[in-house]
Amino acid sequence: MTKEEMLGKVDHTQLKPYATWEDIRRLCDEALEYRTASVCVPPAYIKRIHDTYGDRLNICTVVGFPLGYSVTAAKLAETQQALADGCSEIDMVVNISDVKNGDFDKVETEIRTLKEACGEHTLKVIIETCYLTEEEKIAMCRAVTGAGADYIKTSTGFGTGGATGEDVELFRKYIGPEVKIKAAGGIATLEDLEMFLELGCERVGTSRAVGLC
């Protein structure tokens, strides 16, 4: 895979809580120069990015981030506002407590609610694999598939662990044919990036890709 092909699958990410407009603008300029799949940014910056760059950038944001335990109504409001501000892709965090409680129907209902709000826009579902057992990961593959989401995503990058090849292989075994995979969290080397793409990830979330390729 060429450098250009790899960068075309990267969500170029800046989600630090202290990110300034200069940080965000640098991210956006790099995304345009290197033609990354999107910029993944805090919700508070969506409108300013859209007003500055228009449709030249594909804007991704996060919902219920990074802990996931907001109520569904709050996540829905975040999603609707993000789309109104010019966002095209939503990366939501599931309620990890619901997952640990085994309330997978509730989790699936929440995902479906946000997907209905997204409509034709892309919804990626972060399940935060570092906190889950293998059985819980499998159950989440089924919930994400059943809810009609577009992607299952490994991690927020703010948990106790990030993406692993083993988790991506598990996803591939249990997700439905329409669900794609995004790896994120701890992707720090070119070898990491290449590995996750070779394993079949359609997207990789990282703040480092431009410097790696």
C-alpha positions in Angstrom: 0.0 0.0 0.0 1.4 3.4 -1.0 1.8 6.3 1.4 -1.1 8.1 -0.3 -3.4 5.0 0.1 -2.5 4.7 3.8 -3.2 8.3 4.5 -6.5 8.1 2.7 -7.7 5.7 5.4 -6.6 7.8 8.3 -8.8 9.9 10.6 -6.3 12.6 11.4 -7.0 13.2 15.1 -6.6 15.9 17.6 -8.7 15.3 20.7 -6.6 16.7 23.5 -8.7 18.6 26.0 -6.4 21.6 25.7 -6.2 21.7 21.9 -6.1 25.3 20.7 -7.4 26.7 17.4 -3.8 26.7 16.2 -3.5 23.0 16.9 -6.8 22.4 15.1 -5.9 24.6 12.1 -2.5 22.8 11.7 -4.4 19.4 11.8 -6.8 20.6 9.1 -4.0 22.0 6.9 -2.2 18.7 7.1 -5.3 16.8 6.3 -5.8 18.8 3.2 -2.2 18.5 2.1 -2.0 14.8 2.7 -5.6 13.9 1.8 -6.5 12.0 4.9 -9.9 10.5 5.2 -11.1 13.0 7.8 -10.1 15.2 10.7 -11.4 13.9 14.0 -11.8 16.9 16.3 -13.7 18.0 19.5 -17.3 19.0 18.9 -16.7 22.6 20.0 -14.5 23.1 16.9 -16.8 21.7 14.2 -18.5 24.9 13.2 -15.3 26.9 13.1 -13.7 24.3 10.9 -16.7 24.2 8.6 -16.9 27.9 8.4 -13.1 28.1 7.6 -12.7 25.2 5.3 -16.2 24.5 3.9 -16.6 21.2 2.2 -12.9 20.7 1.5 -12.6 18.7 4.7 -14.5 15.7 5.9 -15.1 16.4 9.6 -15.4 13.7 12.2 -16.2 14.2 15.9 -16.8 12.3 19.1 -20.0 11.8 21.1 -20.2 10.6 24.7 -16.4 10.9 24.8 -14.3 9.5 26.3 -16.2 7.7 29.1 -19.5 6.7 27.4 -21.8 6.9 30.4 -23.8 9.9 29.2 -27.5 9.1 28.9 -28.8 8.4 25.4 -30.7 11.7 25.2 -27.5 13.6 25.8 -25.6 11.6 23.1 -28.5 12.2 20.7 -28.4 16.0 21.3 -24.6 16.0 20.8 -25.0 14.1 17.5 -27.7 16.4 16.2 -25.7 19.5 17.1 -22.6 18.1 15.5 -24.4 17.3 12.2 -26.0 20.8 12.2 -22.6 22.3 12.6 -21.2 20.6 9.6 -19.9 17.2 10.8 -20.2 14.2 8.5 -19.0 11.4 10.8 -19.8 10.5 14.4 -17.6 8.3 16.6 -19.8 7.5 19.7 -18.7 5.7 22.9 -21.0 3.1 24.1 -22.2 3.0 27.8 -19.4 0.6 29.0 -21.3 0.1 32.3 -24.3 -1.2 30.4 -21.9 -3.6 28.5 -20.4 -4.8 31.8 -23.9 -5.3 33.2 -24.8 -7.5 30.2 -27.5 -5.1 29.1 -26.7 -5.5 25.4 -30.2 -4.8 24.2 -30.0 -1.4 25.8 -26.6 -0.7 24.2 -27.9 -1.8 20.8 -31.0 0.5 21.2 -28.7 3.4 21.9 -26.6 2.7 18.9 -29.6 2.4 16.7 -31.0 5.7 18.0 -27.8 7.5 17.0 -27.6 5.8 13.7 -31.2 6.9 12.9 -30.1 10.5 13.7 -27.1 10.2 11.5 -29.0 8.9 8.5 -26.7 8.7 5.6 -23.8 10.1 7.7 -21.3 7.7 9.1 -21.6 6.3 12.6 -18.6 4.6 14.2 -19.1 2.8 17.6 -16.3 2.8 20.1 -16.6 -0.2 22.4 -13.3 0.5 24.4 -11.9 -3.1 24.1 -9.4 -2.6 27.0 -12.3 -2.9 29.5 -14.1 -5.9 28.0 -13.8 -9.6 28.1 -13.8 -11.6 24.8 -17.4 -12.6 25.4 -18.4 -8.9 25.8 -16.5 -8.0 22.6 -18.3 -10.6 20.7 -21.6 -9.4 22.1 -20.7 -5.9 21.0 -19.9 -7.0 17.5 -23.4 -8.4 17.3 -25.0 -5.2 18.9 -23.2 -2.9 16.4 -24.2 -5.1 13.5 -27.8 -5.4 14.7 -28.1 -1.6 15.2 -27.0 -0.9 11.7 -23.9 1.1 12.5 -21.3 1.7 9.9 -18.1 0.9 11.9 -17.0 -0.8 15.1 -14.0 1.0 16.6 -11.6 -0.4 19.1 -10.7 2.4 21.5 -10.9 6.1 22.5 -7.2 6.4 23.1 -8.0 7.6 26.6 -8.5 4.2 28.2 -6.0 1.7 29.7 -5.1 0.2 26.4 -5.5 0.8 22.6 -6.0 -1.2 19.5 -4.6 -4.7 19.1 -4.3 -7.0 16.1 -6.1 -9.7 18.1 -9.2 -7.5 18.6 -9.3 -6.6 14.9 -9.2 -10.3 14.0 -12.0 -11.0 16.5 -14.1 -8.2 15.0 -13.6 -9.6 11.5 -14.9 -13.0 12.7 -18.1 -11.7 14.4 -19.3 -8.4 12.7 -21.8 -8.5 9.9 -20.7 -8.0 6.3 -21.8 -4.4 6.2 -19.8 -3.3 9.2 -16.3 -1.9 8.8 -13.5 -1.7 11.4 -11.6 1.3 12.8 -8.5 0.8 14.9 -7.5 3.6 17.2 -5.4 4.1 20.4 -1.7 3.7 20.6 -0.9 3.6 16.9 2.5 5.1 17.1 4.7 3.6 14.4 4.5 3.0 10.6 4.5 -0.7 11.3 1.4 -0.3 13.5 -0.4 1.6 10.7 0.6 -0.9 8.1 -0.4 -3.9 10.3 -3.9 -2.6 11.0 -4.6 -1.7 7.4 -3.3 -5.2 6.3 -5.6 -6.8 8.8 -8.6 -5.1 7.0 -9.3 -1.9 8.9 -11.0 0.6 6.7 -10.0 3.5 9.0 -7.2 4.1 11.5 -7.4 6.9 14.0 -4.1 8.5 15.0 -2.6 11.9 15.5 0.8 10.7 14.2 0.1 9.3 10.7 1.4 12.4 8.7 4.7 12.2 10.5 5.0 8.4 10.1 4.3 8.1 6.3 
